[in-house]
Amino acid sequence: MSELITRVLGPYGETGKDGRPRIRAVAILANGNRRSKTFTDEQAYGRWFLQAKAESAGQSRPRTISDAIEAFIKFNDDEGFWSALTVARTGKDLRDFGGTSDVPVAELDASMLKAYLRAIAFKPLASQKKRYAAVAGFVAWCHRQGYVATNPCALLGKEHKRWLNPRARREMELGKAQFGSRADAEAYLAGAALLPWAAERVAAMLPLTNGLCSGEIRKLRVRDVDLADGVILVRGKHLKAAARVRAAAIPETMRADLETLTKQRFANELLFATTTGEPHTYKWLLALVKRACTLAELDTLTAHGLRGTFSSLCAIAGFRAIEIASFLGHTGSNNAQTARDHYIRSPERTPALPMARNRDGTVSGRSR
């Protein structure tokens, strides 16, 4: 036979289009794929079945879990399914799971998976999810090869996978890391002020001082900067609330840089643009934030993490969740809950940074 068969399923009795009975046999190949072959002659099926069983019996089968892991890694590497980096990283995760285990592979069960998940419970949720995905792929492959009778991953419930919990999902996907104090926020602004160009300094400060998201910052235009009233108008299709225009205060620390930027460009031009006049990418803003964090000797945050810090500082200053939601541009019946769940944290009670304002320049929130 041209393909290595590790297990034979069937036969299955069927009836052809002409009404004649036929036999369909299904074989599991060494790579985990299935192949089927149909016979109208029972003797032909019998010969094929004996040949397939003999071939299957001749295959070398992993004895222990560690042997199976090495076979799984080698198979994906040889077939070109994994890159060299994936082989190294996923291989390390799998060996951490059972690379030195002398337990027979047939005894691989849900209790081992649960023990592994408990062992990595201290790691970030995203890391736990990645490691489990690697192990689950290996276990599914073992099941397809017939090394284990059932797939033990099917016996794990949501309670064993912390990243599937709704709150954990929010923390992992939306609840980006924030600065823990106003002192850290001020240190970040001092670091951002050391960036060499005016556009870089302003863009790096806006998420923290005004709560603007990446799209809002990258698509600001010169006409949106009202230096006379001291506000930046945030508007356009990229907004959280496309039908609205909101305003954010211009802190004195960036007024001089904004004056420089607005004098160098026409009113309809982007405030931050590439050499071709196109908007910068999110990676550009992320790189600026990272550089500012490095200059301030702080752990790196994302631009969205700065936006979350802004919301928390607003809460510390006494603004209500529904007011903070309006600063962030959220609309809808559950906007306050969204802001509370995804952004607002209160590590300490200190004065807040400059807040967003209404279009007329007045602060829309109120302190307690």
C-alpha positions, 0 to 999 in steps of 0.5 A: 500500500502506498500510504501507512495505515495505523488503524482500520474502521469498519466495514460499513454496509451500504447500498449503491445507486444500482441497489447492489450491496457494497462495503465501505472501509475507513482507514486511519493513516499515519498522519491522522487523515482518513481514507475510505475504500468501497468494495462490491465484492466481499472477498476483495474487501477481505483481502484489503482488510488483511493487508491493511491490518498487517501493515498497521501491526507493522508500524512502530507505536510510541510506548510512553507519553514522552515518546508520543510527544517526540513522534508528534513533533517530528511528524509536524516538522517532517511534513512541514506543518510547523515552522522552525520557531513553532517546533521550538516553542510548541515543542518546549510546551509539550515537553513541559507537559510530559516530555520526561514521563514514562507513563504509557501513552494509553494511560493519558487521561483528563486527570493529567491535563487538569494537573498540568492546568493547575501547574501553569495557573500562575501564568498569564491567561493568554499563556495558559490558553496557548499552552493548553492549545498545544497540549490539546492538539497533541492529545487529539493526534494521539486519539486519531492515531488510536493511542488513547481510546477517548480524547480526554480534552472532551472531559474538561469543563469550563471550570478547568479553563480559566480563560473561558470565564467571562471575566477572565476573557475581559481581563485577557482581551480587553482589560489591558494593563494600566499604570498603578498610580498617578506617579507612574502616569506623570513619569510616563508623561515626562518620558513622552516629553523627551521624544525628539519630534513634536508629533511623537510627543503629542501622539504618545501623550493623548491616550493618557491625557484625553483617553483617545483611542488609536484610531481617533489619534491617528486620524486627527486633522489640523482643523480638529485642533482649536487652540483658541478654545483649548480643545481637540474635536474628536469626530469621524467614521472611526469613532466609537460613536460615529454620529457624535462629536466630542471634545478633549482638553488641550493640556498646557504641556502639549500646547506648544507642540500643537501650535508647531504642528498646526502651522506646518500643515493645511487645515484638512491635512492629518495631524500625524501623517506618513511621508505620503500623507497617509495615516500612521498604523497602530504599530507606529503609535505602539512604538511611541508608547513603548519608547516613552515607557522605556525613557520613564523606566516603566513597564511597557503598556499599550496605547489602550492601557493608557486609555484605561489609565485615563478612565481610572484616574477619572474615577479616582477624581470622582467622575461617574461611570456614565460620564467616563463612558462619554469621555471615552466615546462609548454610547448605548444603554450599557455604556456605563457598565462597559466602561466600568468592566473594561477600563475603570480601576481605582488603585488609589484616590488621587487627583486626576489628569486633565479631563475631556470637555464638552464642545464649548470647552466646559468639563462635562463631568462633576466631582463628588 
